[in-house]
Amino acid sequence: MFVIGGGVSSNGELLLRPARTAFAEHLTGRGYRSEARIVAAHLGEDAGVVGAADLARLRARRRRPASPGYSVRDQVVARSGRRRRPRRPR
């Protein structure tokens, strides 16, 4: 699927119809693979801004400093979200 966002998405079908036609004409292997859909973003002109804000939020979550008293191993576990099983004594 191709999602067209930003300012050009406000043109709607004026842009999407020729894009779909050109894509269908140049698609190789028709019949062997599914044809991708070309649609306008639901957020319209705000799609890029919302996407950038969401990406910044995810990156900030990964780089959050650990609380004092945490070891490096605890920080790795906190970032990955995975809990390791405690080791058995030998």
Secondary structure, 3 states (H helix, E strand, C coil): CEEECCHHHHHCHHHHHHHHHHHHHHCCCECCECCCCEEECCCHHHHHHHHHHHHHHHHHHHCCCCCCCCCHHHHHHHHHCCCCCCCCCC
